[in-house]
């Protein structure tokens, strides 16, 4: 048996009002302000009772909006990306928007294909975790007039909205802790990239060493490929542990570097923190499997996700071109691994 789809006139008949009145209430039309709260509540409840589903295609044709947001992250399987994506999806849903996802896998061509696909689906706006060397890609998006918010990764472009963290301050604080704990040979493992947020973490590391009276040693700074993380992390740690004199601490600048690095150190039976103090970046359940508590930089993922959603939706609905740039504070969670 085929059930007839509920229409506005069915709700109007049930409540005893005009079809126009039902439309005003369910579409939040300015005229709905003239309708009593009691009638509005009855209309919404009746719509729920009758399982009313709005015709999204017709609504889109009328409003020139699809009520769809695109979200491109580096890797949706990464806990960092997955958590933020869920927060963005939940926040957008509350405001009447659907989110479609994609993973760039740190590949600029794949990111472009995803952007093209989302534009073909006529998204109303895009939240993007930028890929390395993607400045021209971002400029093209802006030329098309599609509202854009960069999340986590950003470039120094005045006209672009972004939501990120104080990367410099987070890393400075982490290195400062290691210095206070008596560490003097502090290694850094980061990516070989032009992404500004990682450059800022490197700068925080160098400035903290300088302010702590320690001369930076380039041999202790290891940059690895985004596409062969495990092998490069293991090679870098082996080199740091064999250095003369050996390192007594290491800071990983992302969660994937942290996870791969801690796995290798555990396999090599490196005593943490007695032989090597460790500070990681980002929170992950993997840390729970290590015999000691891990010191790490906690990013405010919920706030990052909500802020990105709110900034984008505000730009879409208010049609503002003014860039909004947000830098949130992190928390250094101190465990046993930092000595």
N, C-alpha and C positions, 0 to 999 in steps of 0.2 A: 504493500500500500504506500503510495506516494503522499507525503504530507505537504500541504500547501504552505509556501513560505509566507511568514507573517509580514504584512505591509503596514505602512503608517496608518492607512485608513482603518485597519483592524484594531489598532490601539486606540485610535480616535473614537471608534464606535463603542469600544469597551468602557472608556473613561467618560464618554459623553461630551467630547469637545471636537473642535475642527481639526482636520488633518494638518492645517498650517500651524496650529498651536502645538501639536505633537512634534512637528518638524523643528519649530523654534527651540523647544526644550531639549530634544535629543541632539541637536546640532549646536547647542550653546549660542544660538543666534542672539544679537543684541535685544531683539524684541522679547526674548524670554524673561527679561527683567520686569516686564509688565505682568507676568503671569504669577499667580499666588504660589507660595511655597507648597501649599497643600496639593494643588493641582499638579505642579511640577513633580512632586514626590509620587503621586498616583500614576502619572504617565511613565516615569522611570521604572516603577515597580511592575506595572503592567507589561512594559517592554521586556523585562526580565522573565516574567511569568509566561509570556507568549514566545519566549526564545527569539526575540527579534534580532536579526543580523542586518546591519546597515549595508547598503549596496556601495561597496568601497570604490568601484569603478565609476559609478555615477557621481559619487562625492568628489573623486579626484578630478573628473572632467569639469565639475562646477567650481572647485576651489583652486584648480591648477596645482594641486599637491597630492602626493601619493602617501603621505604620512609614513614614509620609510626612511630610515637612516642607514647608511653604510658604515661598517666598522672593519678596518683592515689592521690586523696585528701581525707581529712577527711569526708567532706560532701559537695557535689556539690550544695546543697540547701542553704548552708551558704553563705551569700553575700561575705565574705572574699575569700572563695574558688572559688566561681563562677566568681568573677571579675578577679582573677589571671588566671583561666582556659581560660577565653575569650582572655586575652592578650597573653597567650602562644599559643593558637590556631591561632590567627591572625598572630603572628610573624612567627610561623612555616609554615603557609600557604604561606607566602611571599617567603619562602626558599624552597618551593616545598614539604613540609611534611604535612601529615594528622595526627591529634591527636585523639586518642581514650581515653575515660575517664572512671573512676571508682571511687566509694566512699568506703572507708574502714570502715566508721562508727566507727572509733577508735577500731576496732576489728582485732587482729593480724591474726586470721584464715581467715577472709574475705579478708584481705589484701593479704595473701598468695595465695588464690584462684584467685584473680585478677591478681597477678603477673604471676601465672601459665598460665592463659588464654591469657595474653598478650604475653608471651613467645611463646605459641603455635601459635600465629598469627605472630610470627617472627618480632616483633617490632625491630627497629634499635637502640632504646635507651629508657630510662625510667626517668621520673621526678616523684619524690615520696615525699609526705608529710608523714614522718615516723610515725608509730604507737608506743606507749609506749612499751618498752622492745623488740624492733625489731632489736637489733644490729646483732644477728646471721642471721636474714633474709637478712639484708643488706650485710653481709659478703658473703652469698651464691650467691647473685646477682653479686657481684664483681668476685667471682670464675668462674662464667659462662662467664665472659668477656663482658657482656652487658654494654655499657656506661650508667652511672647513675649520676643523679644530685638530691640531696635532696633539697627541698624547704621549707622555713619557719622553719621546725623542723630539727634538726641535732644531731649528736653524735660526740664526740671528737675522730674521726678516721682520721688519717693523709691521708689515701689513698682515701678518699671520697670527691668528689666535692659537694659543697652546696652553696645555695644563701639564705641569711637570713638578719636579721637586728641586730643592736646593742641593744640587749634586755636589757643588764645591764644598758647602758647609758640612754635608753628610760625611764626605771622605776625610775632610780636615779633622773632624771630631774623632773619627775612627783611628786615624794615624796618631793623633794626640794621645789617645788612650794607650796605645802600644808604647809610645815614648815614655809616658808616665810609669808604665809597668817595667821600665828599664830596658826596652828593646832598642837597639841601635842599628842593626842591619835589617832593614824592613824592605821586603820585596813587594812588588806590585805586579799583578797579572790582570791585563786588560785586553781589549781587542784592538786590532789594527784597523782604524776607522776614522772617518772625518765627522762622525756624529757628535754634536756639540755636548750632549749630556755626558758622554764618556770622556771627552776632552776636559770637561769641567771636573770630573772625578780625578783625572790625572793631575790637574792643576792644584786641586785641594791636597793631594798627596805630597806634591813637591813643596808647596808653601808650608805645610805642617812640619815637614822635615827641616826646612830652613829655619822656621821660628823655634824649633826645638833644638837648634844648634847642631844639626846633623847635615853633613854634606851629601847631597844626592849622588848616587852611583848609578850611572846608566845601565850597568851590567845587571842591576837588580830590577830593572823595569822590563817586563816581558809582554810583548804584544802578540796576539795570536790571531789566526784566521777565523772568521765567522763560520766557515764551512768545514773545519776539521778541528772542532773544539777539543775532543777528548785527547787526540794524539798530541796536539800542541800544548795542552795544559800539562800532560804528563812529562813531555820533553822539557818544558820550562821549569817545572818543579825539580826535576832531576838536576838541571843545570844550577838552580839556586842552591840546592842542598849540597852540591859538590863545590860551590864557590869557596874561595879562600880570602878572608875568613867566611865561613858559611853564614847564611841568613839566620836570624833568630825570630823572624816574624814574616808573615805574608798577608797581604790584603787582596781579596778577589773582588772585582768590581761589578759582577753580575751573578745572578743565582745559578746559571748554568756553569759558569766558571767555578763557583763555590762548590757545587755538587760534584763535578768531575774532579776538582782538586782534593776535596776531602776524601773521596773514594780512593784516589791514588795514595794519599798519605796514610790512610788506614791499611791499605794493602801492603805498603812498604814498612809498616810497623813503626812509623815515625811517632815519637812520643809528643803528644800535644797536651799542654803547652810547654812541657819541660824542654823539649828540643826545639820546637817551633810553635810560636804563638800564631793563632789564625783569627782573622776577622772576615766574615762573609757579607755578601750583599743580598738583601731580600729574605723574606721568611718562606720556609718550605717544610713540609712534613718530613722530608728526608732527614733533617737534622735530628729528629727524634730517634733515629736508628744508631746514632753514634754514642759511644759510652760516656762522653762528657757533653755538657751543654755548650752550644756554639754561640759565640758573640756575633751578632749580625746587625746590619742596618735595616730597620723596618720601614718600608715605604707605606704611606697611608693610602692603600689601594682603594678602599671604599670611597674616600674623599676624592681621589683622582678620578675614579669612574663617574661619580655623581657630578663633579665639577665639569668634566668634559661634556657630559650629556646636557647639563644646564646651560653651559656657554653656547653650545651648538643650537639648542632649541630656541634660546633667546635670540640668537642671530637670525634663525629661520623665521621666527614669528614676528619679530620686530623689524626685520629687514634692515638691520644695521650693518654697516661695513667697518665699523670701528673695531680694531683688534683688541681682544682681551687676553692678557698673558698672566698666568697664575703660577707661582712657585710655592709649593707646600713644604712644610718642615717634616723631617724624618725623625725617627727615634732610634737611638743606639741601644740595643738590648744586650746587656753585658752578661755573658756566660763564663764558663771556665776556660774556654779555648784561647782567650786573649791573655791569659796569665795573670 
